[in-house]
Amino acid sequence: MDTTTQRIDEWLRDAHAAEAQAATMLRGTAGRNDDYPEFSRRLNEQAELCDNHARAIDQCLTDRGSSPSLVKDATGQATAWGQSLSGMVVGDEVVKAALATTTFARMLASSDRVLAAGAGEEGRAETERLCTAMADENERFATDLEAMLPSLTAQYLARETSGPGGNGAMVEPNRPQPPTVA
């Protein structure tokens, strides 16, 4: 088998695992930040796109006589759960999640562009088109999140400083707050 073909198959397996990981991570983050409705909605939309990407990559691998890597997929899912759970221990999760997710989306887009270039070199026009489309969608997602950063930051800071009764105590969305003493 051609080394280029083996490498493209490996990269497609990596992309499949990354898209599945992203879908799990995005849904977990969206669920914990549902009091930021626009952010949560956009994360859930992208999770659906990631599911579609993973299915398209799976089909692409099948068409090439290959298949996704169960080990890479399982490792990606475990990582996604860890990423989702780690957000629960930081006070400013929505801000950190937006930053991390933007970075992750840009990495996915760049990886997709590398894969598209490799598929082009291999002469696989359909794979090249698929990977270019995924790169464009992941880039749009990152751009959308970047555009949300100012309002997410403002919303977070307003909630943090208003606190129960407006006393400046920190308020964390989706987390139980101590009772106020009158």
C-alpha positions in Angstrom: 0.0 0.0 0.0 1.2 3.5 -0.9 2.7 5.5 2.1 0.6 8.5 1.1 -2.6 6.4 1.3 -1.6 5.0 4.6 -0.9 8.5 6.0 -4.2 9.9 4.7 -6.1 6.9 6.2 -4.3 7.6 9.5 -5.2 11.3 9.4 -8.8 10.5 8.6 -8.9 8.2 11.6 -7.5 11.0 13.7 -10.1 13.4 12.3 -12.9 11.0 13.0 -11.8 10.7 16.6 -11.4 14.5 16.9 -14.9 15.2 15.6 -16.5 12.6 17.9 -14.5 14.0 20.8 -15.6 17.6 19.9 -19.3 16.6 19.8 -19.1 15.1 23.3 -17.2 18.0 24.7 -19.5 20.6 23.1 -22.6 19.0 24.4 -21.2 18.7 27.9 -20.1 22.3 27.9 -23.4 23.5 26.5 -25.3 21.7 29.2 -23.4 23.3 32.0 -23.7 26.8 30.4 -27.3 26.8 29.4 -27.8 30.1 31.2 -25.7 31.6 28.4 -28.3 30.7 25.8 -26.6 31.9 22.6 -23.3 30.3 23.6 -25.1 27.0 24.5 -27.2 27.0 21.3 -24.1 27.5 19.1 -22.2 24.7 20.9 -25.1 22.3 20.4 -25.3 23.3 16.7 -21.6 22.6 16.3 -22.0 19.3 18.1 -24.5 18.3 15.4 -22.1 19.3 12.7 -19.3 17.3 14.4 -21.6 14.3 14.4 -22.2 14.8 10.7 -18.4 15.2 10.1 -17.7 12.0 11.9 -20.3 10.1 9.9 -18.9 11.6 6.6 -15.4 10.6 7.6 -16.5 7.1 8.5 -18.1 6.8 5.1 -14.9 8.2 3.5 -12.8 5.6 5.3 -15.2 2.8 4.3 -15.0 3.9 0.7 -11.2 3.8 1.0 -11.3 0.2 2.4 -10.4 1.4 5.9 -12.3 2.1 9.1 -12.1 4.4 12.2 -9.8 3.4 15.0 -11.7 2.1 18.0 -8.7 3.0 20.2 -8.5 6.6 19.0 -12.2 7.0 19.2 -12.3 5.6 22.8 -9.3 7.8 23.8 -11.0 10.8 22.3 -14.2 10.2 24.1 -12.4 9.7 27.4 -10.6 13.0 26.8 -13.8 14.8 26.0 -15.4 13.6 29.2 -12.3 14.8 31.1 -12.5 18.2 29.4 -16.1 18.5 30.2 -15.7 17.6 33.8 -12.7 19.9 34.2 -15.0 22.8 33.5 -16.9 22.1 36.7 -14.0 23.0 38.9 -13.2 26.5 37.5 -15.2 29.5 38.6 -15.1 31.2 35.3 -16.0 28.2 33.1 -18.0 30.0 30.4 -15.0 32.3 29.7 -12.4 29.5 29.8 -14.7 27.2 27.8 -15.1 29.8 25.1 -11.4 30.3 24.8 -10.5 26.6 24.8 -13.3 25.8 22.4 -12.3 28.5 20.0 -8.7 27.2 20.0 -9.9 23.6 19.5 -12.1 24.7 16.6 -9.1 26.4 14.9 -7.0 23.3 15.4 -9.7 21.2 13.8 -9.9 23.6 10.9 -6.2 23.6 10.4 -6.0 19.8 10.6 -8.8 19.5 8.1 -6.9 21.8 5.7 -3.8 19.6 6.0 -6.0 16.6 5.3 -7.6 18.3 2.3 -4.1 19.1 0.9 -3.0 15.5 1.4 -6.1 14.2 -0.3 -5.5 16.6 -3.2 -2.0 15.2 -3.5 -3.4 11.7 -3.5 -5.9 12.6 -6.2 -8.9 12.0 -4.0 -11.1 15.0 -5.0 -14.1 13.9 -3.0 -12.1 13.6 0.2 -10.4 16.9 -0.5 -13.9 18.6 -0.9 -15.2 17.0 2.3 -12.2 18.1 4.3 -12.3 21.6 2.9 -15.9 21.9 3.8 -15.2 20.6 7.3 -12.4 23.1 7.7 -14.7 26.0 6.6 -17.4 24.9 9.1 -14.9 24.6 11.9 -13.4 28.0 11.0 -16.9 29.6 11.0 -17.5 28.1 14.4 -14.3 29.6 15.8 -15.1 33.0 14.3 -18.6 32.8 15.8 -17.2 32.1 19.2 -14.6 34.8 19.0 -17.4 37.3 18.2 -19.2 36.1 21.3 -16.2 36.6 23.6 -17.0 40.3 24.5 -20.6 39.6 25.4 -19.9 36.4 27.2 -17.2 38.2 29.3 -19.5 41.0 30.1 -22.4 38.7 31.0 -20.1 36.6 33.2 -18.6 39.7 35.0 -22.1 41.2 35.5 -23.3 37.9 37.1 -20.1 37.6 39.2 -20.2 41.1 40.6 -24.0 41.4 41.1 -24.2 38.4 43.4 -27.2 37.6 45.5 -28.8 40.8 46.7 -26.3 42.9 44.7 -23.6 42.5 47.4 -20.8 41.7 45.0 -20.5 38.1 46.0 -19.6 35.7 43.3 -22.5 33.9 41.5 -21.8 30.8 39.5 -24.4 29.8 36.9 -25.7 26.3 37.4 -24.1 26.0 40.8 -26.0 26.1 44.1 -25.5 29.4 45.9 -25.3 29.7 49.7 -28.3 31.2 51.3 -28.1 34.9 52.1 -28.4 36.0 55.7 -30.8 38.9 56.4 
